[in-house]
Amino acid sequence: MASCKYDVFLSFKGEDTRDNFLSHLVVVLQQKKIKTFIDEELTRGDEISPALLKAIEESKISVIIFSKNYASSKWCLDELVKILKCHKKNGQLVIPVFYNVDPSDVRNQTGSFKDAFVKHDKQFNKKMPEKVQKWRAVLTEASNLSGWDSGTTKSQLGQMCSSLAANSPLARPDAKLVKEITADILEKLEKLSAAISDSDGLIGLESRVEQVKSLLAIGLPDVRLVGIWGMGGIGKTTIAGVVFNQFSQKFEEKYFMANVREESEKCGGLVHLRNQVLSKVLGENFDIGTPKIPQYIRDRLQRMKVFIVLDDVSNCAFKENHCPEDLLKHSETAVHYAKGNPLALQVLGSSFQGKSKPDWVNTLNNLKRISGSDIYGVLKISYDELSWEEKNLFLDIACFFNGDDREHVMWILSDDCYSVQYGMNVLINKSLIKISYNKLQMHDLLQEMGREIVCQEFREKPEKRSRLWDYKDVCHVLEKNKGTDAIKSIFLDLSKIEEINLDPRVFSNMSNLRLLKFYISGHFDISKMSSKVHLQQGLEYLPEELRYLYWHGYPLKTLPLDFVPQNLIELNFPYSKVEQIWEGKKKAPKLKYVDLNHSTNLTRIPEPSETPNLERMNLWNCTGLAHIPSYVQNFNKLGNMIMAGCESLRCFPQNIHFISSIKIDCYKCVNLREFPRISGNVVELNLMCTPIEEVPLSIECLPNLETLEMSFCYSLKRLSTSICKLKSLRSLDLSYCINLESFPEILEKMELLEEINLEEASNIKELPSSIENIEGLKQLKLTGCTKLASLPESLGNLKSLERLDAGLLAIPQAPSFIVDLNKLETLSLFECRGLVLPPLLSGLSSLKKLELRDCEIMEIPPDIGSLSSLEILNLSGNNFESLPTSISQLSRLRWLYLANCIMLQSLPELPPLLVVLGASDCKRLQFLPELTSCLEELDASTLQALSNRTCERLSKHMFPMQLIFANCLKLNESIWADLQQRIWHMIIASLRLFREKKFDGISFCLPGSEVPDWYSSQSIGSSITIQLPHRCGNKFFIGFSLCVAIEFEFEEDSYSPAIFFGVGCKFGFDHFCQLVGNVCVNSNHVILGFYPCWNIGLSDGATVSFDFFIIPYQLVIGKGPRKVKCCGVTPVYANPNTFTVEFGGGSEDFHDIDNAQSVGGSHEYEVESIRREQFKGPQRQTSMFSQLLKNVCCFDYEP
């Protein structure tokens, strides 16, 4: 899989999906740098082409989009046959997507699939009946794989509560489906990742600038790692800076990371720095918890040309910035023996740390005896210096626990005679392991060395080795009953084997077996996997030394009768057939964790007298467990008891008292109708999705309860007033309790309760005034309490309140008390119809977000400018005619939404730092104010009074990434001249943002039907091909300006519908962009913009084809076909000689851009509008644009 050419292969029926869902998906995959193969470019014939078969074989994941007409295509069916063959033979991952089809139609070949096979039967049944049968078989097989269904997916919470209330299927929007599929693909690619070598170390060498240049060998297609080594102050940083400045422009991405040593000592360490580099280079926020870079990210990096400088790295051996003079010669010898390998240098450096000169000499003498090619021998130097206990710990991690949770491993390997924590610290100090996000991390080479040490114990006889992890070795030993007392640990991945039958005495000769794990890895649906290990004659023996027993699908009713679990620490039997762990009474004094999740036959749990040190018990989905015994209260150390999904559980035993601090989870116990009458030290209680009707007075017996989760308890009607006795309560969730009649009186002070969630508790009519006794309340969520007609004035006494969500309430006016909530940061009152705001708002000094959409507000208080902390203001869907001039005083406001304010006639001066202005459907708005240069997005759709003159008044220094003037029908094509200059302005401004990865392009949308004539290459229809110039001189290609005219065709006399749509473009081999998304229009429109792409590797003279397509989002009224009428493309260049941006001509009309004569000619725009002060650069550069290229784009130009 590691050598695969493509990340994803897409199998689809073009006519069903190409212009909607597929194009959507392809755009997003491209944005995520997922290399995708789609077969629409291949020539179709009667037989599937060899090129397509090879593409399937060379893909890591195949995504099959089953649509209405998929089965009608013989080509698609042959693709499917090949895909499933690769799935079985090579382990290729397959993701089926059922797009507007029922999975059962695919599985059973009914519906449209039946119609398709009627035709196939007629055509092939006489000549090749086996072909049709094969097609039917693969459809059935593929439909049984775990995948995505566009039409029958319910909301996540709806699924949780499906057994309590009927939830109708919700159609999944394409955008959401695409997002979820992409996330699934990324997750699968991440899990496919092979380990990658860590890059912490650097080779020590001292050189000059010219030596560094020659060592870099930039022209060669390989990876170069060059270190500049020496004592402080000799100019290492200066040399690196000069090399970086001279060569960085030759790379797609570049990054100079300063102060590596200092930053690595902060929280997150080197893993954080590595994530920072990846984020900078790939333009995404990465938070990878392991030191190993996942393979799918590595694949993306391998396609890029990147220059990275890490400045001020530290030394592993000396813990300082220079080598002591007397050890300098020995350090050079160590570098020589390490063969230049960074890991070997790091391990050796850690091994030498703190040692005397004689110790160095002794270790170096050992290195001399190692073969020149044996890197393992170099690494083994540090291993050989470990104690016996430390060696065993190293080998356990290498064979079994690399990547596992540190605390869990310490738990399993804990020994009364040896401190595992101490041993881990020794391994860390010797650079043999690392801890990242509390996970154990061991480098691949070290892991291979450790496993090789174990294999060398007995190369040809695995039964005499101490540890077994290779499934072939394990099966050999177990099936042939060859176990010996040498074996201490066995880990078997069941996903890699066929079914095996074991003898009842299979473990009888393994008296020293400590760790036994039969598990399932990878991407399999473990709930559907039956046990592959069969014990047809039972199991008679398990070793007493067992401390860790994990057996997925354990096939017996109980453990062996003679098993003595005196050393057992963890017992994990997911999806087992266990009815009780053991028969009779046994002592398991060390047992801390029991996990029996999905063991549906379980009827009895162990007693405290048997397991006195039990800390955690997981009984998730043990559907046969009908009752909890009263002795659970006697587990003195039990901290977590999970009984979620225990459908047979009807009640708790009466009046049990928990001594230990415990969390109890009864989520989705669908027959638990009575609130547990328990007492004691319960800190968390989850009763979500249960049919409980009442919270009784007895709840006061839980004085230490911190979290009570009862959301989606549809039958809950009453909550006892004794809840105020819960002095430790911090969070109370009663959301979606649709039959809850009232919120109880709070008769005593509750100082610690911080969050109350009553969202969609739609039957509550009022809140008690005593709610003021919840003095520490920070969040109160009331959205959807539709019968709540007023809020008590006493809420104004909640001085700690930070968030109040009160949308969809029946309140006629905003409560006057809200102005007294001076710590309030979020206030949401959306869809409170007829809402009247208080005249003075100055008390809300901490408010950051104010949500007032669709409240039918007639007037905005003049005092709104006093909200000094406000960042987001949503006033959409209201009835005011104007905004107060004081709105310009909102110095922190970034987002202002005014959509569908149909009475709004004018806008005052707006805040200076506004980033987004949404003003669509403000039908009476005639003028836009002077907008600031900070604005990134303006949506002025359906401003029917907006004219060309208004647009011409927009600031020339305003550079939004998106301008939407959809349905502004008074605008006409005479606006093009102003628009052309604005695009040039925006291209210049966008260069900085593009380098900082803050946008994917810039775009305009406005009424029109023709491509402007200044687009050098134009074509009728949705496709166009151009040729880039053969000679560009000193000009830098920075992207394309693209344009399409969208035409709407409706039946005569029919009502013109409003259509929500977007426009995408595919060009080159596999590049995609989206010009605009989700705009609503009902007439012909033009979309144009600029797509930056200077790093996609287009060479001079390259021929580039463009295909534009419409992405439909939603059809509001009626139906009507739409199409791309015509399109235009022109390449855009930056010229550092003339300090201009140039729009070049088409493929036939120029070879030298300076003398271009084309349809629109060559257009230049002097970059005089951007002041020199905006960018800092060398004073000798006299041109602003030259400085922009150097400082913003990292182009280095010397005049």
Buried (B, 14 or more C-beta within 10 A) or exposed (E): BEEBBBBBBBBBBBEBBBBBBBBBBBBBBBBBBBBBBBBEEBEEEEEBBEEBBEBBBBBBBBBBBBBBBBBBBBBBBBBBBBBBBBBEEEBBBBBBBBBBBBBEBBBBBEBBBEBBBEEBEEEBBEEEEEBBEBBBEBBEBBBBBEBBBBBEBBEEBBEBBBBBEEBEEEEBEBBEBBBEBBEBBBEBBEBBBEBBBBBBBBBBBEBEBEBBBEBBEEEEEEEEEBBBBBEEEEEBBEBBBBBBEEBBBEBBBBBBBEEBEEBBEEEBBBBBBBBBBBBBBBBBEBEBEBBBBBBBBBBBBEEBEBBBBBBBBBBBBBEEBBBEEEBEEBBEBBBEBBBEBBBBBBBBBBBBBEBEEEEBEEBBEBBEEBEEEEBBBBBBBBBEBBEEBBBBBBBBBBBBBBBBEBEBBBBBBBEEEBEBEEBBEBBBEBBBBBBBBEBBBBBBBBBBBBBEBBBEEBEEBBBBBBBBBBBEBBBBBBEEBBBBEBBBBBBBBBBBBEEBEBBBEBBBBBBBBBBBBBBBEEBEEBEEBEBBBEBEEEBBBBBBBBBBBBBBBBBBBBBBEEBBBBBBBBBBBBBBBBBBBBEEEBEBEBBBBBBBBBBBBBBBBBBBEBBBBBBBBBBBBBBEBBBBEEBBBBBEBBBBBBBBBBBBBEBBBEEBEBEBBBBBBBBBBBBBBBBBBBBBBBBBBBBBBBBBBBBBEBBBBBBBBBBBBBBBBBBBBBBBBBBBBBBBBBBBBBBBBBBBEBBBBBBBBBEBBBBBBBBBBBBBEBBBBBBBBBBBBBBBBBBBBBEBEBBBEBBBBBBBBBBBBBBBBBBEEBBEBBBBBEBBBBBBBBBBEEBBBBEEBBBBBBBBBBBBBBBBBBBBBBBBBBBBBBBBBBBBBBBBEBBBEBBBBBEBBBBBBBBBBEBBBBBEBBBBBBBBBBBBBBBBBBBBBEBBEBBBBBBBBBBBBBBBEBBBBBBEBBBBBBBBBBBBBBBEBEBBEBBBBBBBBBBBBBBBBBBEBEBBBBBBBBBBBBBBEBBBBBBEEBBBBBBBBEEBEEBBBBBBBBBBBBBBEBEEEEEEBBBBBBBBBBBBEBBBBBBBBEBBBBBBBBBBBBBBBBBBBBEEEBEBBBBBBBBBBEEEEEEBEBBBBBBBBBBBBBBBBBBBBBBBBBBEBBBBBBEBEBBBBBBBBEBEBBEEEBBEBEEEBEBBBBBBBBBBBBBBBEE
